[in-house]
Amino acid sequence: MSADTQTTTKVVPTQSVDGAAIVVENFSKSYGAHRVVDHLQFQVQPGEVFALLGPNGAGKTTTVETLEGYRTPDVGTIRVLGLDPIRQARELKPRIGVMLQQDGLYPALTAREVLSLFAGYYEQPQAVDALLERVGLTSATKTRCRRLSGGQKRRLALAVALIGNPELVFLDEPTAGMDPQARQTTWEIVRELKRNGVTILLTTHLMDEAERLADRVAIIDHGQLIALDTPGNLTGGQNANIVRFVAPEGLDCTQLAALPTAKSAEEVRAGSYVIETDDIPALLVELTTWLREQKITLSELRVGHGSLEDLFLRLTGSEVRD
């Protein structure tokens, strides 16, 4: 059937034997003497948006490439839609979509030609022109890939990942290089996929993206799982007990923590402070009084739970990694 006669259909999630769409069990991978992934374990449920986060070198890329069938685990079990990504690749590939961080598009082909090419690999692809419109590339359908902007290439890569109506989609840095409008469109596409029952594994360095889109977030560092929960539970979203403010860097956190209703105080990054308390109104009075006495001017003050970015930096450190 022609690639231009199919439309997006609601996916009935296919589960593995134990009910999970993705199973990572005791997974380890080394390159020479360097262990990149170290006994990693997690599961992704059908229809879930699952964000896998970590600093550079944490083992994210190796984990995702193994799930996609590009690498073999040294130790442990990997299952995607109940299948082994290596041994059962022929069965698995038509059921998943992959949006790579490096787009790898054919530079001499137009956007429409690229999407039509990939549509030909599937029995029931989406309509090419409708999908190009959905990702905001209608005006670029006849533009050769080499002339597309970085954001346009990312949108085309997203379309390539979705053209086969996949049950499960891997999105690697999906909004990198996109302008705010394209980013919002991509977020809505992710939400639409979730409504249609598609399972999504998302990797991103944008903490607000993970916080807004993901049902659950896993943070890995040095190849190990260090946090896994809903964004709200990870950041304490159920308890508004955090005061966050921006001021000159290097304030004495010992003095801040000594405020009568403060439980702890921390400079999470240069000039950004977090104070935990059980009495927000009282702490605000104490904090503003202390700042006035110290002749310190605030540039930002927020009340509520901490952010995912704050948690990420506390768990993984603030050093820049290659």
N, C-alpha and C positions, 0 to 999 in steps of 0.2 A: 504494500500500500504506500502511496506517496507520502513523503515527509510533510507535505503541506496540508494533509487532510486529517491529521490527528490532533487532538487537543489534550490538555492536562486531565488526567483522571485521578480519582481518589484512590490512594494506595491502601490495600489491606495489609497491615504489617505482618511479615513472616517472622516467626519466632524460632529461635534455636530450641534444642531439646529442653533446656532449663528455663525457657521463656525470655531470655535476653537476646537483643539484636546483635550486641557485641560482647564477647567474653574475652578478657585478658586475665590469664591465670598464671601467676608465678613466672612471668615473662622476663628473661634476661637476654642482653645482647652486648657483645664486646667487639671492639676493633683492636686486634692485637692484645696488648696488656691492659688497654683502657676499657673499663666496663661502662657503657653508655646508659644502659637500662638495667636496673638492679631489682629483680624479683617484684615486678610491678603487677598489681592486681586491681581491676575494676570491671564493672559491667555497665552497659548502656541499654536501657529499656526501649522497646519498640515505640516509635512516635515521640521520643525524647530529643530535646536539643541539649547536647552534652558538650560543654566547653572544656578543652584540655589546654591548660595554661602552664607556663614555665619560662624562666629566663633562657637566653641563648645557651645552647649546650646542655640543656636539662634532660634531653632525651625525647622531646616531643616528636621531632621529625622522624627519628628512627622508629618510634612507636607507630606513628601514622603510616609510614611506608610499609611497615610489617603488616598492619591491618589491611592495607591496599594490595598486598601480595607481592611487593617489590623486594622484600627482605625476608630471610628465614630466621626464626628465633633460635638462639643457642639452647635455651632452656625454656620450658613452659608451654602453655597451650594458648593458641589464638583461634577464635572462631568469629566469623562475620556472617550473620544470617544463618547460623548453624553450620557453616561450611568452613573448611580449611582454605585460607586464601591462596596457598601455594598449590596443594594437590587438587583442589576443586575449583581452580581459577576459571575454567571454561564455563562452569555453572554460575559462578559468582559475578563475573564481570558484567553481564548484561543487566544485573539487578542493582548495581551501584553507580553512583556518579562521583567524579573526582575533580575538584577544582584545585589545581596545583598552585603553589606560590610563584613558580616560574611558569609563565603561560605556555610556552612552547608552541605558539601558533604558527601556521604556515605564512611567512611574510608576503609571498606573492599572490595569495588568494584574498578575495574580498571577504568581509565578515559573513555575508550570506553564503558564499561558497564554502567557507570553513564549516559553518553550522550544518549546511546540507550534506557535506561529506560525512560528518559524524552521525547525522540522522540516518544515513544509509547503513550504519552498523546495527541498527535496532529494528525489531519487528514492528513495534508500535511507537514510533517517535512522536514528539510533540510537533505541532505546526511550526515550521521554521520562522515564517514572517511574524506570527503571533508571539513567539518567544523573543525574537529580536525587539519587538515593540515592548514587551513586558520588561526587558532589561534596559530599555531606553536607548536602543541603537537603530531606530528606524531611519534616522537621517544618515547613518553610516553604513547602510547595508552594502553599498557598492564601493566602499573605501577599502583599499588593500590594507592588510594587517600591519604592514610596515609603517603605514601613515596614521594608524590609530594612536591616540594619546594613551598614556599609562592607565588612566581610569577606564577608558573605553576597552582596552585589552582585558582588564579585569572583568568587566561586564560581559565581554564575549566568552571569557573562560568560564564564567558562571553559567552562561547559556549552554556551553558545551557540556558542562556537568549535569545539566537538567534535561537535555534533549531526549534522553531515553526513558523519561518517566521513572527514575530510579526509586527503589524502596528505601535506600540509604544513601546519604550524600556526605562526602568528606569535603569540608570547606576550609582551605588553608589560607589564612589572612585574606578573607573575601573582600574587604573594603579598602585594602591598602591602595593608596593612590587615587581614591575616589573623592570627588567633591561632595559637599554636604548633601546635595539633592540626590546624587547617585547612591550615597551611603544609606539615606533614608529609604530609598526604593529597594535596595538590597535587603535591608532589615525587614521590610514588609514582605518580600518574597520568602524570606526564612520563616516568618510567622505563618504565611500562607501554606508553605510546605508542611509545617507542623500541624496546621488544621486539617490537612489532607492525609495525615498519618505517616508522613515520611520521617524517618530517623535521621538526625543530623549530628555529625561530630565536627565541632568547630574549633579551630585553633586561631588565636588572635593575640596581639600584643595590646589591644585596646580594651582596657578593663571595663569601661562603660558599655562596650559592645557585648561582652560576656555577661555583665550584670543585667542588661536589658533583655537579652535573647535567651539565655540558657536556663533550663530547668534545674540542672545541677552543674557544678564546676569542680573539676579536679585540678589541683596544682601539684606539679612534679618538680623536683630539683635534684640534681646529681643522680638522675635515673630512678628516684624513689618517689612514691606518693606521699605527700606531706599534708594534704588537705583534700577533703571530698564532702560536699554537701550542697544544699541549695544556696544561691547567692544571699538570700535573707538570713539564713542560719549562720553562714560563714561570717557575715558582717555584723551580726547581732541586730538585724533589722526589726526583730520583734520587740526589742527593748531600746527605746530612745534614751540612752544613757551616756552619750558621747558629745562633748563640745569640741569642735574643730575650729582652729583659727590660724590666720596667716599674719606674721609679724616679722621683725628683723630676726635673722638666724642667730643661734647661740644663746637663747634665753636660758636661764637657770631652771631646768626641769625639776630639780630638787625642791626649789621654792614653790614651783607650781604644784607639785605633788603634795606639798605641806599645807596647801589651802584647806580649811576645815572640812569641806565636803568632798574634796578630791580623793579618789581612790588610787589613781596613777596618772602620770603625765609623761609624754614622750614627744620628742621632735622626730617625726617619722621621715622627714626629709628636710633639707635646708629651708628654714623659715616656715615650715608647716607643722603645727602642733596638735596633739590629741590629748584631751583630759577625760578620764572616765569618772563618773559620779553616779550616785543614787538620787541626787537632788539637784536637778537642772536649774531651777530658779535661783536657789541659794548659791550655786557655783557661779552663775553668771554675775551675780552681785559681787562675790568675792574676787572673781577674775578681773572684772572691769575696774574694781577699786585698786587691786594690785597693779594693774597696768597703768592706771593714772598716777599712782605713787611713784612708779618707776619711769614715768614720762615716756611710755611706749605707746605708739600709735598702731592700731589694728588696720589691716587692709581688707580683711575678710573674717567673718564670724558665722559659724553654722552650728545648729543644734540638731542632734539626731544620731543615727547609727553611723559607724565608720564606713568608709568606702572599700570596695574590693581592691582598689589600688593600694590603699593603706595596708590592708592585710597582706597583699602580695609582697610588698616591700618589707614588711616585718618578718615574713617567713623566709624570703629568699635573699634579703639584703639589698642594698642600694648601689652596689658596685656595678659598673658597666662591664659586660662580658662580651667577648668576641663571638 
